[in-house]
Amino acid sequence: MPAPRISVEDGGGPLPEGWGSPGRDAGPGTGAGVPDPGTGAGVPDPGPEAGSGPETAPGPEAGPEAEAEPDVRAGVEAGAVVGVGSGAGAGAVSDEGAGMGAGDAGGFDHHVLKSLLGAWALAACSAQESTAVEEHLGTCGPCAEEALRLREAVGLLHPEESLDLDPGLRTRVLESCLGRRPPRIPLPEWAAPYDAETARLDALLQDIGDSEWHAPVRLRWFENDGPVSRKTTVAGVIAHLLAVDGLVGTALGLPDPLGEEAPPVPDPTRRTEAYWRASHRPPTRAVRGPWRDQTHELIRTVSFAGGGSGRLAVEYGVAGDAPGEDGTRVELPLRDSMVERAFECWIHAEDIAEAVDYPYEPPSPRILHHMIDLAARMLPTTLAERRRSGRAAPSRELVAAGAPGRSLRLEVEGVGGGEWFIPLDSPGASGSAESEVAHIALDGVEFCRLAAGHVAPEEAAAGQLGDREAIRDVLFAAASLSRL
C-alpha cells in the first residue's frame, strides 16, 4: 500500500532526498527542517514556490491558526527524529519535555496535583489520586507545606467527639416512640430507672472481651464509720447484682436465682456471699445471661402487675448494718426498691468501667433525681438507727409524729438536684424551712457517690452552714446508706 500523501507532495514542490522511503520516521510540513546527517540539526526546507505546478487546485484560504499548525506538528515530528542527536533542535525538544515531566506523579502534572491538595486533605481523593499526591509531596516543597496547612485546617473543621452515646439518648428515643404509639402494657414510671440502667450496663458488658471479665474490681462501701472494700472481678460484680436483684424477684413471686443456697435472712450481703460460695469456679461471662434474663423478667412482671404493685413490700437489710449482725430490717416498697436497684446498677457499672478503662456517664437528670430523692427520704431512718447504736448525737427536741422539728436543708446542685428538709431528731417529724438549723449544698453526682460509699464524709465537697454536729451526722448517715 503506498504511503499517504502529505502537504509537500500535494503542493507539487520538490521532495527531499530519501523522502517517501518505507523506513522514514516522519514527514516534514511547511517550514519543517530535514535532519542533517552530521549535526542532527534541521536544514530548512525551501518549500514549493507559490503558484508552481499547473495542476494545483485553489483551496480555501487558510487563517493564521491553520498555517501555524503544520509548523508545530512538523517541529515535533522532526524532534522525534533528531532527539537522539546533539544538535540544537534536539536539545530544545528534550529540555522542554524534561521540564514538563519534572515532579509529575501517577500521570498527573504539577498543576493538577496542586489542585487535588484540598480534596486529599479531606480524604476525598480516589486511591490513584491519593497515591499520586503523596508521591508528589515527597519531591515538591511548596505543595508539601500547603498540604500541611490544609490538613491542620481540616482538623479544626472536625473536632474530636466521643464515640459513646449520650446516656439520655435511649430515654429520648423511647419517649418519642411511645408518644407516637403508646404501649399496650405501659411500664410504671418508678420502674423506668431500673430499665434504663440495666440496659446501659448490658451494653457495656457486650463491648468488653472475654479476658476483661476477669479484670479485678474493688467494691467499696462505708461501714461502722469507716471505708470498707472487697476485691472481686467483673463477673463477680454481675453475680452480686444477680443475687441482690433476686430479693425483688422473690417479692414478685419469681424463682430465686440462689435456689436452695438462699440464706434465711433476706440480707443483700449474705445473699452475695452465699452465691459466691456456691460457685465451684469463679464466675465468668456466662453469668451475664442469667442476670440479663432476670432483669427482663422483673421489668415484664412489674409492667403486667401495673402501677398498684409499687406498694408491695420488699424485705431489705438496713443501710449501715454490718454483715452478720441481726439488726433491724426494713421493708422498702417495690417502687423504692426498683429505684434502689437502679442506683446500685449504675454505681457498680462505674466500678466495672473503671476496671476495664471504659468511659461511663452518670444517669439522665430525671433518673438521677429519683435516686437522690430516695436517698434523701431514707436519711431520717438511717439517722435514727445510727443514734440507737451510739454513732450519732442524741436527739435534742422530740416532737410528735408529723410535727415540724429541727431540720437540715439539703441542697443538691446540678442536674437532677433539688432541696430536701431532713428532720434531725425523729424520723416521724416533718422537716421545714422554719425549723432549719443547718444547710448543706453539694453536687448531685457527688451526693450519690457519697451515698454509695465511694466518697468519705470528711472529703465530700459540700458547702456547710449552721450546726456542725447536725451536718456531720447527716453526711455520715448518707455514707451509711451504702453496703456491699
C-alpha positions as CSV (number, residue, x, y, z in Angstrom):
1,M,0.0,0.0,0.0
2,P,1.5,3.4,-0.9
3,A,2.3,5.9,1.8
4,P,-0.3,8.6,2.4
5,R,0.4,11.9,0.6
6,I,1.3,14.9,2.7
7,S,1.2,18.6,2.0
8,V,4.6,18.8,0.2
9,E,3.5,16.2,-2.3
10,D,0.2,17.9,-2.8
11,G,1.9,21.2,-3.4
12,G,3.9,19.8,-6.2
13,G,7.3,21.0,-4.8
14,P,10.5,19.0,-4.9
15,L,10.7,16.3,-2.3
16,P,13.8,16.0,-0.1
17,E,16.2,13.2,-0.9
18,G,15.1,9.9,0.6
19,W,11.5,11.2,1.2
20,G,8.8,8.6,0.9
21,S,11.1,5.7,1.7
22,P,9.4,2.9,3.5
23,G,11.5,3.4,6.6
24,R,11.0,7.1,7.2
25,D,10.0,8.2,10.7
26,A,8.2,11.4,9.9
27,G,7.3,13.8,7.1
28,P,8.1,17.4,7.1
29,G,5.5,20.1,6.7
30,T,5.8,23.6,5.6
31,G,8.8,25.2,7.1
32,A,10.0,22.0,8.7
33,G,13.6,21.0,8.9
34,V,15.2,18.0,7.3
35,P,17.7,16.3,9.6
36,D,21.3,16.9,8.8
37,P,23.3,13.6,9.0
38,G,26.3,15.3,10.5
39,T,24.8,17.5,13.2
40,G,21.3,16.3,13.7
41,A,20.1,19.8,13.2
42,G,17.3,20.6,10.9
43,V,18.1,22.0,7.4
44,P,15.3,24.4,6.2
45,D,13.1,23.0,3.5
46,P,12.7,25.6,0.8
47,G,9.2,24.5,0.2
48,P,7.3,24.9,-3.1
49,E,7.2,28.2,-4.9
50,A,3.8,29.9,-5.0
51,G,1.8,29.1,-8.0
52,S,4.2,26.3,-9.2
53,G,2.6,23.3,-10.8
54,P,0.0,23.8,-13.4
55,E,-2.5,21.4,-11.8
56,T,-2.6,23.0,-8.3
57,A,-6.2,23.4,-7.4
58,P,-7.2,26.5,-5.4
59,G,-8.4,25.8,-2.0
60,P,-10.0,27.8,0.8
61,E,-7.9,30.5,2.3
62,A,-6.1,29.3,5.5
63,G,-6.0,31.6,8.5
64,P,-3.1,32.1,10.8
65,E,-4.0,29.2,13.0
66,A,-4.2,26.8,10.1
67,E,-0.8,27.9,8.9
68,A,0.8,27.5,12.3
69,E,-0.5,24.0,12.9
70,P,1.8,22.3,10.3
71,D,4.8,24.1,11.7
72,V,4.2,22.8,15.2
73,R,3.4,19.3,14.1
74,A,6.4,19.2,11.8
75,G,8.7,20.5,14.6
76,V,7.6,17.8,17.0
77,E,8.0,15.1,14.3
78,A,11.4,16.4,13.4
79,G,12.3,16.5,17.1
80,A,11.3,12.8,17.3
81,V,13.7,12.0,14.6
82,V,16.6,14.1,15.8
83,G,16.0,13.6,19.5
84,V,19.0,11.2,19.8
85,G,21.4,13.7,18.2
86,S,23.3,16.5,19.8
87,G,22.0,19.4,17.6
88,A,20.2,22.5,18.8
89,G,16.8,21.3,17.6
90,A,17.1,18.0,19.6
91,G,18.3,19.8,22.7
92,A,15.4,22.2,22.6
93,V,12.8,19.5,22.4
94,S,14.4,17.3,25.0
95,D,14.8,20.2,27.5
96,E,11.1,21.2,27.1
97,G,10.0,17.6,27.6
98,A,12.1,17.2,30.7
99,G,10.7,20.5,32.2
100,M,7.1,19.4,31.7
101,G,7.8,16.0,33.3
102,A,9.6,17.2,36.4
103,G,7.6,16.4,39.6
104,D,4.8,14.6,37.8
105,A,3.4,11.5,39.6
106,G,0.9,8.9,38.5
107,G,0.5,10.6,35.1
108,F,-0.7,14.0,36.7
109,D,1.2,17.2,36.1
110,H,2.1,19.7,38.8
111,H,-0.9,21.9,38.4
112,V,-3.4,19.0,38.6
113,L,-1.7,17.6,41.7
114,K,-1.7,21.0,43.3
115,S,-5.4,21.4,42.6
116,L,-6.0,18.0,44.3
117,L,-4.5,19.0,47.6
118,G,-7.8,20.2,49.1
119,A,-9.6,17.0,48.3
120,W,-6.6,15.0,49.5
121,A,-6.7,16.8,52.9
122,L,-10.4,16.0,53.2
123,A,-9.7,12.3,52.3
124,A,-12.0,12.7,49.2
125,C,-9.5,11.5,46.6
126,S,-9.5,8.2,44.9
127,A,-6.8,5.7,45.7
128,Q,-4.9,6.5,42.5
129,E,-5.1,10.3,43.1
130,S,-4.1,9.9,46.8
131,T,-1.0,7.8,45.7
132,A,-0.1,10.4,43.1
133,V,-0.4,13.3,45.5
134,E,1.6,11.6,48.2
135,E,4.4,10.8,45.8
136,H,4.4,14.4,44.6
137,L,4.6,15.8,48.1
138,G,7.9,14.0,48.6
139,T,9.5,16.0,45.8
140,C,7.7,19.3,45.9
141,G,8.4,21.5,49.0
142,P,5.7,24.2,48.3
143,C,3.0,21.6,47.8
144,A,4.1,19.8,51.0
145,E,3.8,23.0,53.0
146,E,0.4,23.7,51.5
147,A,-0.8,20.2,52.3
148,L,0.3,20.5,55.9
149,R,-1.7,23.8,56.3
150,L,-4.8,22.2,54.7
151,R,-4.6,19.1,57.0
152,E,-4.4,21.4,60.1
153,A,-7.4,23.3,58.8
154,V,-9.4,20.1,58.3
155,G,-8.6,19.2,61.9
156,L,-10.4,22.4,63.0
157,L,-13.4,21.6,60.9
158,H,-13.8,18.1,62.5
159,P,-13.3,18.4,66.3
160,E,-12.8,15.1,68.2
161,E,-16.1,13.7,69.6
162,S,-16.7,10.9,72.0
163,L,-17.9,7.7,70.3
164,D,-20.0,6.8,73.3
165,L,-23.7,7.6,73.0
166,D,-25.4,10.2,75.1
167,P,-26.9,8.4,78.2
168,G,-30.1,10.2,77.6
169,L,-30.4,9.1,74.0
170,R,-32.2,5.9,74.9
171,T,-34.8,7.7,77.0
172,R,-35.5,10.3,74.4
173,V,-35.9,7.6,71.6
174,L,-38.3,5.6,73.8
175,E,-40.3,8.7,74.7
176,S,-40.6,9.7,71.1
177,C,-41.7,6.2,70.1
178,L,-44.1,5.8,73.0
179,G,-45.5,9.3,72.2
180,R,-46.4,8.1,68.7
181,R,-47.7,4.7,69.8
182,P,-48.4,4.2,73.5
183,P,-47.6,0.6,74.7
184,R,-50.5,-1.8,75.3
185,I,-48.8,-2.6,78.7
186,P,-47.1,0.5,79.9
187,L,-44.1,0.4,82.2
188,P,-44.6,2.1,85.6
189,E,-42.7,5.4,85.9
190,W,-40.9,4.2,89.0
191,A,-39.6,1.2,87.1
192,A,-38.1,3.2,84.3
193,P,-34.8,4.0,86.1
194,Y,-34.1,0.2,86.6
195,D,-35.0,-0.5,83.0
196,A,-32.6,2.3,81.7
197,E,-29.7,1.5,84.0
198,T,-29.7,-2.3,83.4
199,A,-29.9,-1.6,79.6
200,R,-26.8,0.7,79.9
201,L,-24.9,-1.8,81.9
202,D,-25.8,-4.6,79.5
203,A,-24.5,-2.5,76.6
204,L,-21.2,-2.1,78.5
205,L,-20.9,-5.8,79.1
206,Q,-21.5,-6.5,75.4
207,D,-18.4,-4.4,74.5
208,I,-15.8,-6.0,76.8
209,G,-13.7,-9.0,75.8
210,D,-13.5,-12.4,77.4
211,S,-10.4,-11.7,79.4
212,E,-11.8,-8.4,80.8
213,W,-14.5,-10.4,82.6
214,H,-11.7,-11.5,85.0
215,A,-10.4,-7.9,85.5
216,P,-10.1,-7.1,89.2
217,V,-12.7,-4.8,90.6
218,R,-12.6,-3.3,94.1
219,L,-16.1,-2.8,95.6
220,R,-16.2,0.0,98.1
221,W,-18.7,1.0,100.8
222,F,-18.9,2.6,104.2
223,E,-19.4,0.6,107.4
224,N,-19.0,1.4,111.1
225,D,-17.9,4.9,110.3
226,G,-15.1,3.7,108.1
227,P,-14.4,2.7,104.5
228,V,-14.5,-1.0,103.6
229,S,-13.6,-2.7,100.3
230,R,-13.9,-6.1,98.8
231,K,-11.9,-7.4,95.8
232,T,-13.7,-9.4,93.1
233,T,-13.9,-9.5,89.3
234,V,-16.2,-8.1,86.6
235,A,-18.1,-11.4,86.6
236,G,-18.2,-11.3,90.4
237,V,-19.9,-7.9,90.3
238,I,-22.6,-9.2,87.9
239,A,-23.1,-12.2,90.2
240,H,-23.6,-9.8,93.1
241,L,-26.2,-7.9,91.2
242,L,-28.0,-11.1,90.2
243,A,-28.1,-12.2,93.9
244,V,-29.5,-8.9,95.3
245,D,-31.9,-8.4,92.4
246,G,-33.3,-11.7,93.5
247,L,-34.8,-10.0,96.5
248,V,-37.1,-8.1,94.3
249,G,-37.8,-11.2,92.2
250,T,-38.9,-13.3,95.1
251,A,-41.2,-10.5,96.3
252,L,-42.9,-10.6,92.9
253,G,-43.1,-14.4,93.0
254,L,-40.3,-15.2,90.6
255,P,-37.8,-18.0,91.2
256,D,-34.9,-17.2,93.4
257,P,-31.6,-17.4,91.5
258,L,-29.9,-18.7,94.6
259,G,-32.3,-21.6,94.9
260,E,-31.5,-23.8,97.9
261,E,-28.4,-21.7,98.7
262,A,-30.5,-18.7,99.7
263,P,-29.9,-17.6,103.3
264,P,-32.9,-17.5,105.6
265,V,-32.4,-13.8,106.3
266,P,-33.0,-11.6,103.2
267,D,-29.8,-9.6,103.6
268,P,-28.1,-8.4,100.4
269,T,-24.6,-9.1,101.8
270,R,-25.4,-12.6,103.0
271,R,-27.0,-13.5,99.6
272,T,-24.0,-12.3,97.7
273,E,-21.6,-14.3,99.9
274,A,-23.8,-17.4,99.5
275,Y,-23.8,-17.1,95.8
276,W,-20.1,-16.7,95.6
277,R,-19.5,-19.7,97.9
278,A,-21.9,-21.9,95.9
279,S,-20.0,-21.3,92.7
280,H,-17.5,-24.1,92.2
281,R,-15.4,-21.9,90.0
282,P,-15.0,-18.1,89.8
283,P,-17.9,-16.5,87.8
284,T,-17.3,-16.0,84.1
285,R,-19.1,-14.1,81.4
286,A,-21.7,-16.9,81.5
287,V,-23.3,-15.1,84.4
288,R,-24.4,-12.3,82.1
289,G,-27.2,-14.5,80.6
290,P,-29.0,-15.2,83.9
291,W,-28.6,-11.7,85.1
292,R,-29.9,-10.3,81.9
293,D,-32.9,-12.7,81.8
294,Q,-33.8,-11.8,85.4
295,T,-33.7,-8.0,84.6
296,H,-36.1,-8.6,81.7
297,E,-38.4,-10.8,83.7
298,L,-38.5,-8.1,86.5
299,I,-39.5,-5.4,84.0
300,R,-42.0,-7.6,82.4
301,T,-43.6,-8.7,85.7
302,V,-44.0,-5.1,87.1
303,S,-45.4,-4.0,83.8
304,F,-48.1,-6.6,83.9
305,A,-48.7,-6.0,87.6
306,G,-49.4,-2.3,87.0
307,G,-48.7,0.8,89.0
308,G,-50.5,-0.5,92.0
309,S,-47.8,-3.1,92.6
310,G,-45.5,-0.3,93.7
311,R,-46.8,-0.7,97.3
312,L,-45.7,-4.3,97.5
313,A,-43.1,-4.7,100.3
314,V,-39.6,-5.9,99.6
315,E,-37.5,-7.1,102.6
316,Y,-34.1,-5.4,102.8
317,G,-31.2,-5.1,105.3
318,V,-30.9,-1.7,107.0
319,A,-28.2,0.6,105.5
320,G,-25.3,0.7,107.9
321,D,-25.8,-2.8,109.4
322,A,-22.6,-4.8,109.4
323,P,-22.7,-8.2,107.8
324,G,-23.6,-10.9,110.2
325,E,-25.5,-8.6,112.6
326,D,-29.2,-9.3,113.2
327,G,-30.1,-5.6,113.1
328,T,-33.5,-4.1,112.4
329,R,-34.7,-4.9,108.9
330,V,-36.8,-2.6,106.9
331,E,-39.3,-3.2,104.1
332,L,-39.0,-0.9,101.1
333,P,-42.0,-0.6,98.9
334,L,-41.4,-2.0,95.4
335,R,-41.4,1.4,93.8
336,D,-38.5,2.5,96.0
337,S,-36.8,-0.9,95.7
338,M,-36.6,-0.6,91.9
339,V,-35.0,2.8,92.2
340,E,-32.5,1.5,94.7
341,R,-31.6,-1.4,92.4
342,A,-31.1,1.1,89.5
343,F,-28.8,3.2,91.8
344,E,-26.7,0.2,92.6
345,C,-26.6,-0.9,89.0
346,W,-25.2,2.5,88.0
347,I,-22.6,2.5,90.8
348,H,-21.3,-1.0,90.0
349,A,-21.4,-0.2,86.3
350,E,-18.9,2.6,87.1
351,D,-16.8,0.2,89.1
352,I,-16.7,-2.2,86.1
353,A,-16.0,0.7,83.6
354,E,-13.1,1.9,85.8
355,A,-11.7,-1.7,85.9
356,V,-11.7,-2.1,82.1
357,D,-10.8,1.5,81.4
358,Y,-14.1,2.4,79.7
359,P,-15.9,5.8,79.9
360,Y,-19.2,5.7,81.6
361,E,-21.6,8.7,82.1
362,P,-24.0,9.3,85.0
363,P,-27.7,8.7,84.5
364,S,-30.0,11.1,82.9
365,P,-31.2,14.1,85.1
366,R,-34.7,12.6,85.6
367,I,-33.3,9.3,86.8
368,L,-30.7,10.9,88.9
369,H,-33.4,12.9,90.6
370,H,-35.3,9.7,91.5
371,M,-32.1,8.3,93.1
372,I,-31.3,11.5,95.1
373,D,-34.9,11.7,96.3
374,L,-34.9,8.1,97.6
375,A,-31.6,8.7,99.4
376,A,-32.9,11.9,101.0
377,R,-36.1,10.2,102.2
378,M,-34.1,7.4,103.7
379,L,-31.8,9.7,105.7
380,P,-34.1,10.2,108.8
381,T,-34.5,6.5,109.3
382,T,-30.7,5.9,109.0
383,L,-30.1,8.8,111.4
384,A,-32.3,7.1,114.0
385,E,-30.6,3.8,113.5
386,R,-27.2,5.4,114.0
387,R,-28.4,7.2,117.1
388,R,-29.6,3.9,118.6
389,S,-26.2,2.4,118.0
390,G,-24.4,5.4,119.5
391,R,-22.9,6.6,116.3
392,A,-24.8,9.9,116.1
393,A,-25.6,12.7,118.6
394,P,-28.7,12.2,120.8
395,S,-32.0,13.9,119.9
396,R,-32.4,17.5,121.3
397,E,-36.1,18.2,120.7
398,L,-38.5,15.3,120.4
399,V,-41.8,16.3,118.8
400,A,-45.0,14.5,117.9
401,A,-45.1,12.5,114.7
402,G,-45.8,14.8,111.8
403,A,-45.0,17.9,113.7
404,P,-42.1,20.1,112.4
405,G,-38.8,19.6,114.2
406,R,-35.2,20.7,113.8
407,S,-34.3,20.3,110.2
408,L,-31.3,20.4,107.9
409,R,-31.7,21.8,104.4
410,L,-30.1,19.5,101.9
411,E,-29.5,21.4,98.6
412,V,-28.3,19.2,95.8
413,E,-27.0,21.2,92.9
414,G,-26.7,20.4,89.2
415,V,-28.8,18.2,87.0
416,G,-31.4,16.1,88.9
417,G,-31.0,18.2,92.0
418,G,-33.4,20.0,94.3
419,E,-34.0,20.8,98.0
420,W,-35.0,18.5,100.9
421,F,-35.5,19.3,104.5
422,I,-34.2,16.4,106.7
423,P,-35.7,16.0,110.2
424,L,-32.9,15.6,112.7
425,D,-34.4,14.4,115.9
426,S,-37.1,11.9,114.9
427,P,-37.9,10.1,111.6
428,G,-41.6,10.7,112.2
429,A,-41.1,14.5,112.4
430,S,-41.5,16.7,109.3
431,G,-38.7,18.9,108.0
432,S,-39.5,22.6,107.4
433,A,-37.7,25.8,106.5
434,E,-38.9,27.4,109.7
435,S,-37.1,24.9,111.8
436,E,-33.8,24.9,109.8
437,V,-30.6,24.8,111.9
438,A,-28.1,23.7,109.2
439,H,-27.6,23.8,105.5
440,I,-25.6,21.5,103.2
441,A,-25.0,22.2,99.4
442,L,-23.3,19.7,97.1
443,D,-23.3,18.4,93.6
444,G,-25.9,15.7,92.6
445,V,-23.4,13.1,91.4
446,E,-21.1,13.8,94.4
447,F,-24.0,13.2,96.7
448,C,-24.8,9.9,95.0
449,R,-21.2,8.8,95.3
450,L,-21.3,9.7,99.0
451,A,-24.4,7.6,99.5
452,A,-22.6,4.8,97.6
453,G,-19.6,4.9,100.0
454,H,-17.3,6.0,97.2
455,V,-16.6,9.4,98.9
456,A,-15.8,9.7,102.5
457,P,-18.0,12.1,104.5
458,E,-15.0,14.2,105.5
459,E,-14.0,14.6,101.9
460,A,-17.4,15.4,100.5
461,A,-17.1,18.8,98.6
462,A,-20.1,20.3,100.5
463,G,-20.9,23.9,101.3
464,Q,-21.8,23.9,105.0
465,L,-23.6,26.4,107.2
466,G,-25.1,26.2,110.7
467,D,-25.0,23.4,113.3
468,R,-21.7,21.5,112.7
469,E,-22.9,18.5,114.7
470,A,-26.0,18.1,112.6
471,I,-24.0,18.5,109.4
472,R,-21.6,15.8,110.4
473,D,-24.4,13.4,111.4
474,V,-26.2,13.8,108.1
475,L,-23.1,13.3,106.0
476,F,-22.2,10.2,107.9
477,A,-25.8,8.9,107.6
478,A,-25.6,9.4,103.9
479,A,-22.4,7.4,103.7
480,S,-24.0,4.7,105.9
481,L,-26.7,4.1,103.2
482,S,-24.0,2.2,101.3
483,R,-23.3,-1.5,101.6
484,L,-21.8,-4.3,99.6
